[in-house]
Amino acid sequence: MARIAVIGAGMGALTAAARLAVAGHRVAVYERTDTYGGALRRFERDGFSFDTGPALLPLPAVYRDLFVKTGKEPLESCVELVQVDPSARHVFADGTEVSLPNASRAGVVAALDEGLGADAGKRWGDFLVRAREAWDRTRRPLLEEPLWPNWQVLAEREPYPSVPHKRLLRTRRAGTLAEIGAWELRDPRLAALLESHALGHGLDPRVTPASAAVLPYLEHAFGTWYVRGGLRELARAVYERCLARRVEFHFGADVIGVPEKDGRVSGVELADGSVAEADFVVAGVAPGALARLTAGTVVRGDGEVPPQPAAASRLTLLLALRGARPEGTAHRTVVHAEDREAELDALFGTAAGPPRPTVTVLRPDDPRTAPADHEAVTLTTVVPARPGGTHADLAHLADHMITVAERAVRDLRDRLLWHEARTPADIADTTGAEGGAVPVPALAAGGGRLLHPSNTTRVPGLFTVGGWAHPGGGLPHAGMSGALVAGLIVEGPEFRGSQ
C-alpha cells in the first residue's frame, strides 16, 4: 500500500484518487480552494442555479466506467443523466435554422435536408463516415493509452481520409477543418456547423488539423447528456465516491513545492511549512503551476511534444428570466456569427473584437435551476485567454452576447431580471490556469501541436493528470487521464491502457 498525494481536486484528480484508493492505496487530496470539482462550479442567487463551467456531458461511458470500477453503485444511481434531444439547434448567419436530433445519423441527414436543402444531409452524412474512420484510427492512442514514446507518429500522420479536390489544375486534400468545410461540405452553413465544434474548444478551424473531425463525430456517435441539477452534481457524485473509498481531503491547502529525495518525489510541501510525505504525487494543475512547484525541472515524460498554442478562454453570462421556459425549447442553441472570418481574426489574430460573436445559449428543462415560472439561461462565447481587457471591454461584449442571444430567446431583454458574468479572471481564480485558459482535447496530426504532455514526468513518482496532461481537456478526457495515471501507478510503466 503506497501513500499518494494528489494536488488539486479537479475532475481528473478526483477520478485518479478514487481509482487509486479502490486499489488499496492511501490517498490524500490537497486543494488550494475551499471545494472540489475544478471548473465544475455552481452559482446560486434568488432561487436560480447555474453551472459556471461545462454544462453538457459527452461520452458518459467514461464516468460510468469509473463508478463500475470503484464500487457497486452505478453512475445512474448517483446522478440523473438525461439525453439532450435535439442535440442542438443552430441559427445560421443567413437566418436559416435547423435542429439536429441526438445520436441519430438518419435523423440528422433528414433534418439537414429539410432545413438547408436537398443534398446537404448527404454531404454531412458522408463526412460523418469519414470522421468515424479518423476516430477509429486515433481513439486508442489518443484517449485510452499512455502517450506513445514515439508520439511523432501521431503528429505526422493525418488520420482523416479527406476527399481529393481539384483546384487550379492541382489535386489537393483537406488538411484543416476549414478546408473540409470549403472543399467537401461546400455550404457555408454546413461549414459553420463543422467549425463550431472546433471554435467551442477555442480552436481556430483555419489551422486546426482535419483530424478534429472526431469532435463532431464524438457528439454524433455517443450523444449529448445533461445531469439533472447541473453538472456540479457529477462533481459531487465523484467526490462522494472518493469519500466512500476513504480518500482524505484537505481544502484550503496550498501546495508550494514537490520535494525530492534520492532521485524521486518524497511528498508535497504546503504553504504552512509542513510536508506531507508520499510515495507518489499526482499533480492535477496547469503547466505554469507545475513549473513553479518543481522549480521548472519537470516538463515532459517520454518524448517532448511541441508546446501547445495559446489556449482560449470563455465569457459566460448567467441570466435570470421571468416567465417559464416555453414547451419544446431546445436545451442548446448555437447562434452563429454574422461574419465568421472577422470573428476568427479577432479571437486568434490582432483585429478588434467581433461585433457579433458565435454564442451558445443553454436553456435546461430542469425545475431545479429556477423558481416556478422563471427560467435560468446561460450564454457562453469564446474569448482570448490572456491578461488584459478592461471591465468595460467585457461589459460591451456581454451586451453584444445578449443581443445575439435575442435571435434564440424571444423577448429576452424584456424578460431579463438580472445577469452575472463569469470572466477569464474568474476561471483563472478557480482553476489556476494563466489567463483563464481552457485546455483543448488532444488531436492527431498538425505536427503534434495539439498533443498534451505525457502523464509521466522526468521525476520518478510524479505524474500529471487533468485537462493539461494527456489526453487533454474536456470532461471525458479528464476522466480518461485519471484512469491512465491510476493504471501507471498500480501496474507500472508496462501499463498500456484498458483493453
C-alpha positions in Angstrom: 0.0 0.0 0.0 1.5 3.3 -1.2 1.0 6.8 0.1 -0.3 9.0 -2.7 -0.6 12.8 -2.6 -2.9 14.4 -5.2 -2.5 18.1 -5.9 -5.9 19.6 -6.8 -9.4 18.4 -6.7 -10.4 18.8 -10.4 -12.2 16.0 -12.2 -9.1 14.3 -13.5 -7.6 14.3 -10.0 -10.8 13.0 -8.4 -11.1 10.1 -10.8 -7.4 9.2 -10.2 -7.9 9.4 -6.5 -11.0 7.1 -6.5 -9.3 4.5 -8.7 -6.1 4.5 -6.6 -8.0 4.3 -3.4 -10.0 1.3 -4.5 -6.7 -0.4 -5.5 -5.7 -0.2 -1.8 -3.6 2.9 -1.7 -3.7 5.7 0.9 -4.8 8.7 -1.0 -4.8 12.3 0.2 -6.0 15.3 -1.9 -4.7 18.8 -1.3 -6.8 21.5 -2.9 -5.9 25.2 -2.6 -9.6 26.4 -2.8 -12.4 25.5 -0.5 -14.2 23.0 -2.7 -13.8 20.2 -5.2 -14.7 19.9 -8.9 -12.2 22.2 -10.6 -14.1 24.1 -13.3 -17.4 22.4 -12.4 -18.8 25.1 -10.1 -22.3 26.4 -9.4 -23.6 29.9 -8.9 -26.8 30.4 -6.9 -28.8 33.5 -6.4 -32.5 34.3 -5.7 -33.5 30.6 -6.2 -31.7 30.4 -9.6 -28.8 27.9 -10.1 -26.3 27.9 -12.9 -23.3 25.8 -14.0 -20.4 28.2 -14.4 -18.1 25.6 -16.2 -19.0 22.8 -18.6 -22.8 22.3 -18.8 -23.1 19.2 -21.0 -21.5 15.8 -20.8 -20.3 14.0 -24.0 -19.2 10.3 -23.7 -20.7 9.5 -20.4 -19.3 6.0 -20.6 -16.1 7.4 -19.1 -17.8 8.1 -15.8 -20.0 5.0 -16.0 -16.7 3.0 -16.1 -15.3 5.0 -13.2 -18.3 4.1 -11.0 -18.4 0.5 -12.0 -14.6 0.1 -11.3 -14.8 1.9 -7.9 -17.9 0.4 -6.3 -21.2 -1.4 -6.6 -23.3 1.8 -7.2 -23.5 2.7 -10.9 -23.4 6.3 -12.0 -27.1 6.4 -12.7 -27.8 5.6 -9.0 -25.9 8.7 -8.0 -27.0 11.3 -10.6 -29.8 11.5 -13.1 -28.5 11.5 -16.7 -30.8 13.0 -19.4 -30.1 12.7 -23.1 -30.5 16.1 -24.7 -32.8 16.0 -27.7 -32.4 17.7 -30.0 -28.7 17.7 -29.6 -28.5 21.3 -30.7 -30.5 24.0 -32.6 -28.3 26.0 -35.0 -29.2 29.5 -36.1 -27.0 30.5 -39.0 -25.9 33.9 -40.2 -28.5 34.0 -43.1 -31.3 33.3 -40.6 -31.6 29.6 -41.6 -32.4 27.3 -38.6 -32.0 23.6 -38.1 -32.4 21.3 -35.1 -30.3 18.2 -35.1 -31.5 15.0 -33.3 -29.3 13.4 -30.7 -27.2 10.4 -31.8 -29.2 9.7 -35.0 -27.5 9.8 -38.3 -30.7 9.3 -40.3 -32.4 11.9 -38.2 -29.6 14.4 -38.7 -29.5 13.8 -42.5 -33.2 14.3 -42.8 -33.1 17.5 -40.7 -30.3 19.0 -42.7 -32.1 18.2 -46.0 -35.2 19.8 -44.7 -33.5 22.8 -43.2 -30.7 23.5 -45.6 -31.9 22.0 -48.9 -31.6 18.7 -50.7 -28.1 17.1 -50.6 -27.0 18.9 -47.5 -27.8 15.9 -45.4 -26.0 13.5 -47.7 -22.8 15.7 -47.7 -22.9 15.8 -43.9 -23.6 12.1 -43.6 -20.7 11.2 -45.9 -18.5 13.5 -43.8 -19.5 11.6 -40.6 -18.5 8.3 -42.3 -15.0 9.8 -42.9 -14.9 11.3 -39.4 -15.7 7.8 -38.0 -12.6 6.4 -39.8 -10.5 9.1 -38.2 -12.0 8.3 -34.8 -11.3 4.6 -35.2 -7.7 5.3 -36.1 -7.0 7.6 -33.2 -9.3 6.5 -30.3 -6.9 4.2 -28.6 -3.6 6.1 -28.9 -5.2 9.5 -28.1 -7.6 8.5 -25.4 -7.1 5.0 -24.0 -3.4 4.5 -23.8 -0.5 6.5 -22.2 1.2 8.8 -24.7 3.4 6.8 -27.1 7.2 7.4 -26.7 7.2 7.7 -30.5 4.4 10.3 -30.4 5.7 11.7 -33.7 3.8 9.0 -35.5 0.6 10.7 -34.2 1.9 14.1 -35.0 2.8 13.4 -38.6 0.0 11.2 -39.9 -3.3 12.8 -40.7 -5.9 10.2 -39.9 -8.8 11.9 -41.6 -9.4 10.3 -45.1 -10.1 13.5 -47.0 -11.6 13.6 -50.5 -9.4 14.6 -53.4 -10.3 18.1 -54.5 -9.2 19.6 -57.9 -8.2 23.2 -57.5 -6.2 25.3 -60.0 -5.2 22.2 -62.0 -4.0 20.5 -58.9 -5.5 17.7 -56.8 -5.4 18.6 -53.1 -6.8 17.1 -49.9 -8.1 18.9 -47.0 -5.6 19.4 -44.2 -7.5 21.6 -41.9 -11.1 21.7 -40.6 -11.8 24.9 -42.7 -10.7 23.1 -45.8 -13.0 20.2 -45.1 -15.9 22.7 -44.9 -14.9 24.5 -48.1 -14.0 21.6 -50.3 -16.1 18.7 -49.0 -19.2 20.2 -47.4 -19.5 23.1 -49.9 -22.1 25.0 -48.0 -21.3 28.0 -45.7 -23.9 26.8 -43.2 -22.5 23.2 -43.1 -19.0 24.7 -42.8 -20.2 26.8 -39.9 -21.7 23.8 -38.2 -18.4 21.9 -38.6 -16.2 24.7 -37.5 -18.4 25.4 -34.4 -17.1 22.2 -32.9 -13.6 23.5 -33.0 -14.4 27.0 -32.1 -16.3 25.8 -29.0 -13.0 24.4 -27.7 -11.1 27.6 -28.5 -9.5 26.3 -31.7 -9.1 28.2 -35.0 -10.6 26.0 -37.7 -8.3 27.6 -40.3 -5.3 26.0 -38.8 -6.8 23.1 -36.8 -5.9 19.8 -38.4 -8.6 17.8 -40.3 -8.3 15.2 -37.5 -10.6 17.5 -35.5 -13.4 15.9 -37.5 -13.5 13.5 -34.5 -15.1 16.3 -32.4 -18.5 16.4 -34.2 -18.3 12.6 -34.6 -17.9 12.0 -30.9 -21.0 14.1 -30.2 -23.0 12.4 -33.0 -22.0 8.8 -32.1 -22.3 9.0 -28.3 -24.8 11.7 -27.8 -25.0 14.7 -25.6 -26.1 14.4 -22.0 -27.2 16.7 -19.2 -27.0 15.9 -15.5 -30.3 16.9 -13.7 -29.5 19.7 -11.3 -26.4 20.7 -13.4 -23.0 19.2 -14.0 -21.9 20.2 -10.5 -23.9 17.2 -9.4 -21.5 15.0 -11.3 -18.6 16.5 -9.4 -20.5 15.9 -6.1 -21.1 12.2 -7.0 -17.4 11.7 -7.8 -16.3 13.5 -4.7 -18.7 11.3 -2.6 -17.3 8.2 -4.3 -13.8 9.3 -3.2 -15.0 9.7 0.4 -16.7 6.3 0.3 -13.3 4.9 -0.7 -11.6 6.7 2.2 -9.8 9.4 0.2 -8.7 12.2 2.6 -9.4 15.8 1.5 -7.6 18.9 2.7 -9.2 22.1 1.4 -7.5 25.4 1.7 -4.2 23.5 1.4 -1.9 25.4 -0.9 0.9 23.2 -2.2 4.0 25.2 -2.9 6.5 22.5 -3.7 7.2 18.9 -4.6 10.3 17.8 -2.8 12.6 15.0 -4.0 14.7 12.5 -2.1 17.1 10.0 -3.6 16.1 10.9 -7.1 12.3 10.6 -6.8 9.4 12.5 -5.2 9.0 12.3 -1.5 5.8 14.2 -0.9 4.3 17.7 -1.1 5.3 20.9 0.7 2.4 23.1 2.0 2.3 26.9 2.4 2.1 26.5 6.2 5.6 25.0 6.2 4.5 21.3 6.7 5.5 18.5 4.4 3.1 15.6 3.7 5.2 12.5 2.8 4.2 10.4 -0.1 5.5 7.6 -2.4 3.8 9.1 -5.4 2.5 12.5 -6.3 -0.3 13.2 -8.8 -0.4 16.8 -10.0 -3.7 18.0 -11.4 -2.6 21.6 -12.0 -1.9 23.8 -15.0 1.6 23.9 -16.6 2.6 27.1 -15.0 1.7 25.9 -11.6 3.5 22.6 -12.1 6.6 24.5 -13.2 6.5 26.6 -10.0 6.0 23.5 -7.8 9.1 21.8 -9.3 11.3 24.9 -9.9 10.9 24.3 -13.6 12.6 20.9 -13.7 9.5 18.9 -14.6 8.3 19.4 -18.2 7.7 16.2 -20.1 7.9 12.5 -19.8 8.8 10.1 -22.6 9.4 12.4 -25.6 8.8 16.1 -25.6 5.7 17.1 -27.5 5.8 20.6 -29.1 4.5 23.4 -26.9 0.7 23.9 -27.4 -0.6 27.1 -29.0 -2.1 29.6 -26.6 -5.5 28.3 -25.4 -8.6 30.4 -25.4 -10.9 31.2 -22.6 -14.7 31.8 -22.2 -17.0 34.6 -21.2 -20.2 33.2 -19.6 -23.3 35.1 -18.8 -25.9 33.8 -16.3 -29.3 35.2 -17.0 -32.3 35.1 -14.6 -35.5 35.5 -16.7 -39.1 36.0 -15.6 -41.6 33.6 -17.3 -41.4 29.9 -17.7 -39.4 28.1 -20.3 -41.6 27.5 -23.3 -42.5 23.9 -24.1 -40.4 22.3 -26.8 -37.5 24.7 -26.3 -34.1 23.3 -27.3 -31.6 22.8 -24.5 -28.8 24.2 -26.6 -28.9 26.7 -29.4 -25.8 27.8 -31.3 -26.2 31.3 -32.8 -23.5 31.6 -35.4 -21.5 34.7 -36.1 -22.6 37.0 -38.8 -19.0 37.3 -40.1 -17.0 34.2 -39.2 -13.7 35.5 -40.7 -14.0 38.7 -38.6 -14.7 36.6 -35.5 -11.7 34.3 -36.1 -9.4 37.2 -36.8 -10.5 38.9 -33.5 -10.0 35.7 -31.5 -6.8 34.4 -33.0 -5.3 37.5 -34.7 -4.9 41.2 -34.0 -8.2 42.5 -35.2 -10.7 44.4 -33.0 -13.2 42.3 -31.0 -16.0 40.7 -33.1 -19.3 42.7 -33.0 -21.4 39.6 -33.2 -19.6 36.5 -31.8 -20.9 33.0 -32.0 -22.9 32.5 -28.8 -24.1 29.2 -27.3 -27.4 29.5 -25.5 -28.2 26.9 -22.8 -31.8 26.5 -21.6 -32.1 23.3 -19.5 -35.5 21.8 -18.9 -34.8 21.4 -15.2 -37.1 22.8 -12.5 -34.1 22.7 -10.0 -32.4 25.6 -11.8 -35.0 28.3 -11.3 -38.1 29.3 -9.2 -41.5 28.4 -10.6 -42.5 30.4 -13.7 -38.9 31.6 -14.2 -36.0 30.4 -16.4 -32.3 30.2 -15.9 -30.4 30.7 -19.2 -26.6 30.6 -19.7 -24.8 32.3 -22.6 -21.2 31.4 -23.5 -18.7 32.7 -26.1 -15.0 32.1 -26.7 -12.6 34.9 -25.8 -8.8 35.2 -25.8 -7.1 33.8 -22.7 -4.6 36.5 -22.0 -4.1 39.2 -19.4 -5.6 42.5 -20.3 -9.0 43.6 -21.5 -10.8 46.1 -19.3 -14.0 45.7 -17.4 -15.6 48.0 -20.0 -14.5 45.7 -22.8 -16.1 42.7 -21.2 -19.3 44.6 -20.4 -19.5 45.7 -24.1 -19.1 42.1 -25.2 -21.6 40.9 -22.7 -24.2 43.3 -24.1 -23.4 42.1 -27.6 -23.9 38.5 -26.4 -27.4 39.3 -25.1 -28.2 41.0 -28.5 -27.1 37.9 -30.3 -29.0 35.6 -28.0 -32.2 37.5 -28.8 -32.2 35.5 -32.0 -32.7 32.4 -30.0 -34.7 33.6 -26.9 -37.9 35.6 -27.7 -38.3 38.8 -25.7 -35.0 38.2 -23.9 -34.4 41.8 -22.7 -38.0 42.2 -21.6 -37.8 39.1 -19.5 -34.4 39.8 -18.0 -34.3 40.2 -14.2 -30.6 40.3 -13.8 -27.4 38.8 -15.1 -24.0 37.8 -13.7 -20.8 37.4 -15.7 -18.0 34.8 -15.3 -14.8 36.1 -17.0 -11.4 34.6 -17.8 -10.2 36.1 -14.5 -12.8 34.0 -12.6 -11.7 30.9 -14.5 -8.1 31.7 -13.6 -9.1 32.1 -9.9 -11.0 28.8 -9.9 -8.6 26.6 -11.9 -5.2 28.3 -11.6 -4.8 28.4 -15.4 -3.0 31.5 -16.5 -5.3 34.0 -18.2 -8.2 31.7 -17.6 -7.2 29.3 -20.4 -9.3 26.3 -21.0 -7.4 23.2 -22.2 -8.4 21.5 -25.5 -8.7 17.8 -26.3 -5.7 16.0 -27.8 -5.8 15.8 -31.6 -3.5 13.9 -34.1 -1.5 15.5 -36.9 -0.7 19.2 -37.0 2.9 18.5 -36.1 1.9 17.5 -32.6 0.8 21.0 -31.6 -2.4 19.6 -30.1 -0.9 16.7 -28.2 -0.5 17.0 -24.5 2.5 16.1 -22.3 2.7 12.6 -21.1 1.1 11.6 -17.7 4.6 10.5 -16.6 7.4 13.0 -15.9 11.1 13.1 -15.7 10.9 12.8 -11.9 10.2 9.2 -10.8 6.9 9.0 -8.8 5.5 12.3 -10.2 2.5 12.1 -12.6 0.3 14.7 -14.2 -3.5 14.4 -14.6 -6.4 16.6 -15.8 -7.0 18.7 -18.9 -3.4 19.9 -19.3 -2.0 16.4 -19.4 -2.6 13.6 -21.9 -5.2 13.2 -23.4 -6.3 16.8 -22.8 -9.2 19.0 -22.0 -12.9 18.2 -21.7 -14.8 16.2 -19.0 -14.4 12.8 -20.8 -10.7 13.4 -21.4 -10.1 14.4 -17.8 -11.7 11.2 -16.6 -9.5 9.2 -19.0 -6.4 10.9 -17.7 -7.4 9.7 -14.2 -7.7 6.2 -15.4 -4.3 6.3 -17.2 -2.5 7.7 -14.2 -4.1 5.1 -11.9 -3.0 2.4 -14.3 0.5 3.6 -14.5 0.9 3.7 -10.7 -0.9 0.4 -10.0 0.6 -1.6 -12.9 3.8 0.3 -13.5 5.4 1.6 -16.8 4.2 -1.5 -18.7 0.6 -0.4 -18.4 -0.9 0.1 -21.9 -4.4 1.2 -21.2 -7.8 -0.5 -21.0 -8.4 -3.5 -23.2 
